[in-house]
Amino acid sequence: MFGILTELLKRYFKSAYISLIPGILNVILGVYLLFLIKNNYISGLYGIILTFSLGVFFSFTQEFLLHRTAHSIGIDLRRRVTENLVFTTSSIYSQHHALENSQWITTSVISLLRSFSRRYLQILIFGSLLLYLNWKLTLILMLALPLIGFSSLYLGKLTAAGREHMFNDDSLLYSTESSILQNKDIIKTMGSLNQLSDFHKNVSHDFFSSGLRYLRINSIISPVSLLIFILMLVTSLIFFRGGNYTLGEIFSFIAGLTYLYNPLSGISSDTILIINLLNMPVNLFTKPDLNLVSEEFSSLRIDNLSFTYDKNTVLTVNNLLLKKGNCLIITGNNGAGKSTLIKIICGLLPAKGIVFNDDVSLRNIKVAYSPQKPEVFFRDSLFTRNPGSTDFNINEFDNMIALFKIKHLFDRSPINFTSDKLSPGEKKKISLCRVFSYDRNLLVFDEPTSGLDSDSISVFVEQIDKSKKLGKSIIITTHDRTFSDYFKNCKSLHLHD
């Protein structure tokens, strides 16, 4: 439970240290003010106003520093959650959910730093001073602490459940809207927008209803804190009215109590966020297992491999051996498991029964992979042309895009280098060019000819022959039997439904 707390303080110790400085100055000057008020060096009412103003000033100063910290934390978290989504094969949350969650966590981390660097410190110091000024009244007021603690814990559980419900509904709404936009051409030509609008309305209603409940729960926090403070203030005035106390003693105690209002009013909301943070099911600060391997391919052996999805076995493969320099053609109907087997070989899906390089401990190897439906990086042709790998030959890539006649695509402005500006065939050609530009022993292609014209298929076959002569291993999936005739010397594996 406290593992993430330790990690947060470790990662952001410098930020916590800097934000602690205004909190310490606030406490030191506040203690000095109470001393002046108690000894009548400053009039009581003026001292209370000065105390309140001083607290506001240092709170603003610290918030200014924390906003800068929030900027850094937000960037760090967004990058880390994206890494986890890329390199985690089984994700608990959807992409949209996880990214939204990272923004909420940034707010929670700031609340954590704010509480430890200012609010808890103020409560400790000024609570001790109130005990010194009037221990009887302070003990009476401390009876409100269980009420504050209980309300914080109770509201914390309610907001945690409400936030989780809201995020789930938000993910569903985001997926629904994305699906509508991705199918806009079908909707305009063949579908009924009214039916989809009704469904979207229901999903939207669920999201905004859960969001409204979450906001209402949060809106209770400030009035509850203010009510508790007013009760403490009234109790103090009644207590002083029945005793023989000097104005210095009364006003110094009220000033100290005023100093406690800010941390006590904010500690509830901060505590709620911190409790939610500590109860997180996923630690987004955990560095992902990048799965980036350096060992080259020399052999592949599959014995009794089976893959289960949703408690149903969707793929079974027995007795397959592929050595360096060999070629394998995988055929089968749609849904037979060709793409699933490819992803297992590439290390994208976990499965037992697969051994690389006769080493049972080796989970995956270096591979150049062209997926069935490749994508390009949004407005980033530079990464496509040069992904930064040491074994990627940029000159060879330039030769490939010339052979596939797509050199003009890389002359476009970045705004036109997006998925909606490129056809499926153009994206497929880019993907094939990238694979042939890697100096790796294993090349894997999932339905490489789908969406290609006849000239591009001829270029692809020529490059496969060239790669085979260089001693590279080739794995190709296809449901086109005529295409498999190009590679009669390759091993074949037919997957049955």
N, C-alpha and C positions, 0 to 999 in steps of 0.2 A: 504493500500500500504506500509506503513512504519511499520506495525506490525512485519514483519520478521526482519527488521533492529533493532528494539528495542530488540527483542528476541536474535538476534545474539550478540549484544553488551552486553546483560545481561549474556549470556552463556559463552562468551569468553572475559569477562572484564579483567581477569588476564593476558591472552595472549596479549590483546591489550595494557595493562599497561606496560608489559615487552618490547614489541616491540616499545613502545613509547620512551624508554630511548635513543636508538641510534639516533632517530629522533631529540630529544631535544638537545643532545650533538652536533649533526651535525649543528643545527641552531646556537647554542651558539658560537661554534668555527668559523662558517662561518661569523657571525656578527663581531667577533673579527678580522678575516682576512680582511674584508672589511675596518675596521677602520685602520688597519696597512697599507693597500694599499693606502687609501685616504690620509693618512698623510705621505706617502713616506717612511715608515719604511721598506717596502718590495717593490722591483721593480715590475712594473706593470705586465710584461709578466710572471715573476716567480710567482707572486701572483695568476695570473689566472690559471696557471698550478697546483699550490698547492691547489687552491680552487676546481678545477675539481677532483684532486686526493683524496682530503678529502671527497668529496661527494660520489665518487665511493667506498671508504673504508667503510663509514658508511652505504651505501646502501647494500653492501655485508654483513656487520654484521647483519643488520636487516633482510635481506633475509634468512640468516642462522637460525635466531630465528624463522622466519615465517615458514620455512620448517618443523621445529619440531612441530609447531602449526598445520600445515596442516596434519601431520601424525595423531595427536589426533582427529582433526575435521573429517578427512576421516573415521576413525574407528567409531566415534560417529554417523556420518551420515549414514554410511552403516548399522549399527545396527538399527538405528531408522527407516530407510526406509524399512528394512526387517520386523520390527514389524508392520509398517503400512500396508504392503502388506499382512501380515498374518491375521490381525484383522480388515481389511476393507472389507466389503462385496461387495462394488461396487468400483472398482479401476479405476481411470481416465487413468492411464498409465499401460502398460504391465509391467511385472516384469523386463524384460531386459531394457526397457525404464527408469524405475524408478531408477534402480541401476546405469545405465550410467549417469542419471541426477544428482545423488548424487555426482559423481566424479566431474562433472562440477561445482556444487554448492560449493564444497570444494575450487576450484580455485577462485570462486567469493568471498567467505568469506575472503580468504587471500588478494584479491585485496581490499576488503573493509577495512580490518585492516591496510594494507599498506598505503592506501590513507589517512585515518584519523590519523594515527600515524606519517606519514612523509610528504607526498606530499601536503596535504592541509595546514599543518603547515608551510612548507617551502614557499609555495605560499603566505600565509598570511604575514609571517615575512619579507621575502625578497622583496615582492611586496611593503610593507610599507617602507622598507629601500630605494628602488628605488624612491619612492615618495619623501622621504627626500633628497636623493642625487640630483635628478633633476625631479621636479614634472611635468614640461612641457613635457619633453621627455616621462616620464612614462605615462602621459595621452594620448599621441599620440600612444604609444605602446598598451595601453589598448583597442584601437580600434580593435585589433586582437582577443580580448576575445570573442566577439559575434561569430566570425568565428570559434574559437575553440569549443565554446559551441554548435553551430549549427551542426558542423561536428560530434561531439561526439554523440549528440542526434540522428542525421540522421543515422550514422553508427550503433548506438545502436539498432535502430529499425530494420535495415537490418540484423544485426547479430542475433537478437532475432528470426526473422522469419526464417533465414537460419538455425539456430541451431535447431529450432523446426522441420523444414522439414527434416533435416539430422537425427535427433533422430527417427522420424517416419519411415523413410526409413531404418534406422539401425535395428529397431525392426522387421520390415517386413522381412529383410534379415536374421536376427537371427532366426526368426520363421521358415522361409523356410529351412534354413540349418539344424535346429533341426529336422524338419519333415523328411527331406531326410535321415538323419542318423538313426532316429527311424524306418524308413521303408526300411532300407538297404537290409534286407533279401528278402522282397517282390520285390524290384527293381532288385536284382540279379537273382531271379528265374522267375519272371513273368512280370516285367515292362521294360520300355524303358528308359535307362539312358539319351539318347540323347534328348528326349522330356523334361525331367526334367532339363537337362543342359541348354537348351534354356531358360526355365522359370527362372532358377537361374541367367543366364547371364543378363536378362532384369532387374530383381530385383537388382542385383549387380550394374548395370549401373546407375539405379536411385539413389542408395545410394552414390556411389562415385561421381556422378555428383553434388548432393546436397552438399556433403562434400567439393568438389572443389570450389563451389560457396562460401561456408562459409569461406574457407581458403583465397580465393581471397579478400573477403571483409575485413578480418582481416589484410591482408598484406598491405592494403591501409593506415592503421592507422599510422605506423611509418614514411613513407615518407611524409604524410601530416603534422605531428608534426615537422619533420625536416625542411620542407619548410617554415612553419610558423616561426620557430626560426631563420632561415637564413634571412627571411624578416625583422624580428625585429632587428637582428644584423646589417644588412645593413642600415636600417633606423637610428639606433643609430649612426653609423659611419658618415653618411651624416649629421646628426644633429650636432654632435660635430665638424665636419669640418667647419661648418659655424659659429661657435661661439668661444669665447675666454675662453677656459677651460684649466686647468692644467692637466698634465699627471696623477696625483693622482686621480682627479675627473673622468677622462675618464676611466682609468683602473679599478677603484673601481666600476663604474657603469657596465662596461663590465663583471667584475667578478660576480657582483650580478646577472646579466642577465644569465651568465653561470650557476650559482647556480639554476636558475629557469628552465634551459633546462630539467634536469632530471625529476622533478615533472611534468612539462608541457608535456613532451613527453610521460610519462607514465600515466598521468591523463586521457588521452583520452581512452586508452584501459581499464583502471580500471573503468572509469565511464561507459563505455559500459557494462562491466560485472555487475556492481552494478545496472544499470538500468534494465538489464535483470533479475537480482535477485529480485528486488523490484516488478517486474511485473509477478512474478511466480504465476500460478493459484493454486498451492498446496504448503502449508507450511509444509515441511517435518520435522520441528522441533516440530510440534504439537504432543503431546503424544497421542498415539492411545487409543481408548476405548478397553481395553483388553478383555472385555466380559467374564472375569473369575469370575464365580459366586460360592457361597458357600452354597446355599440352596439346601437341598436334595429334591428329588422327592416324592410327595405323591399322586398327581392326574393330569390327563391331560384331558381337555375338548376342543373339536373342534366343532365350530358352524359356518357354512357358510364361510369356509375358501376357498379362491381362490388365485391362484398365476399366475401372468401374466409375460410372457417373450417376449420381443420384440413385445409388443402390442397384443400378443396372449395368451389367457387363456389356460395354459397347465395342470392345476390341480384344481379340485373342490372337497371338502370334507364337508359333513354335518353330524351333530349329532353323534359324536364319544366321548365316555367316557372311560377312562382307569384309574383304581385305583391302588394303591400300591398292589403288589402281583399278578396282572393280567398279562396275556400274550396276545399279539396281533400279528396275522400273516397278512401281507399285500401282496396281490397277484395282478397280472396284467401283461399284455403283455409288451414287450419292448417299452419304450417311453410313458407308461401310467402315469408316474410321481411318481413311488415308491421312487426312490432316492431323488427326489425333496422334497417329504413329509418328508423323513427321515432327510434331511438337515434342514428343517424348524423346526422340533421337536428338533433337536440338537442346534438350535439357529444360524445356519450357513447361513440361508437365512431369510430375514425379511418378515413377512406376518401377516395380521390381521385375527382374528377369532380363535386364539389359546390361551388358558388360562391354566396356571400351578398352581396347589395347590390352586385353587379357588381365585387367586389373579390376577386381570386384569393388575396390574402394573408390574408384574413379567414377564420379557421377556424370560428368559431361566433358566435352572436348571442344577445341576450337572449330567453328563451323561458319561457313558463309551461307546464309539462308535467305531465300526469296519466298515470302508468304503467298498464300492464295489471293488475298486482297491487300496488296501493299498500299501504304500511304506515304505521303511526303511530309516533311516538317513544315509547319505553318510559316510561310514567308521567310524560309531559310534555305535557299538553294546552296549556300556556302557549306552547311553541314552535310548536305546530300553529296556534294562534290568532294568534300574532305572531312570525314567523320572523326579524324584525329588518331585512328589506329596506325600503329607503326607498320603493319603489314598491308596497308591499303595503298595501292599504287595509283596516284592521281593522274599520271600520264596515261596509264592504261585505261582509266575511266574516261578520259577525254577521247581516246581512240574508240572506246565502246560506244559512247553517245554519238560519235560520227558514223559508226557502222549501223547503228539502229536509227539513224536519221532523226535524232531528237536534240541536236546541239542547240537549236534555236530556243528550246525551252529555258535554257540557262542564261539566255540574253534578256529574259523578261525582268521587269521590275519586281521587287519582293512582293508587292501587293497582289501580283498575278501568279505567284508561285504558291498556290493553295489548293487544297483538295477539290474545291468546287470549280477551279479554273482549269484543272487537268482532267483528261478523260481516263477511264480505267485502263485503256491500252497504253497511254503515255506513262502512267504510274507503274504499270507492269514493266515497261521497257527500262525505266529508270532503275527499278529493283534488280532486273537482270544485269544491267551494266555494273551495278555495285557489286554483285556477287562475283562476276568475272574479273573484277579489279582487285580482289583479295588474294593474297598469297597464302592460301590455306589448302590443306590436303583434302578436305571434305566439303563438297558443294551440294546443297540441298535445295530442290525446287518443288514447290507445291502448286500443281496445275500451271506450269509456266507458260503454256501456249494459249490459255483462255484470254480472249480479247486482243490477240495479236493477228496482224495481217500476214499473208503468205510470205512476203519478203522478210518480215521480222522472224518468222518461224525458221526460214532457211538460215538466217544469220545465227539464230540460237543453236541450231543443229551443228553448224560449222564450229561454233565456239565450244560446244560439248565435245566434239571430236578432238579439237585442239587441246582441251583440258585433259582428256583421256590419254593423249600422247605424252603429256607432261607428267603422267603418273598420278593424277588426282582421282579421288573416289567421287562418284556421282550418284545421287539418289533423286529420282524424279517420280512424282505422283501424277497420274492422269486417268481420266475415264474415257479417253479417246483411243480406241484400239488401233486405228490407222496410224496415229502418231507413234505408238509403241513399236511399229514396224521399222521405224528409223534406227532402232537400237536393238537389233536381233541378237547381238553378241552380249547383251546385258542379262544379268539375272532377272527373273521376274517373280513377283509376289502378288497374288490375287487375293484380295480381302473379300470375304463373303458377308452378306448382311446378317 
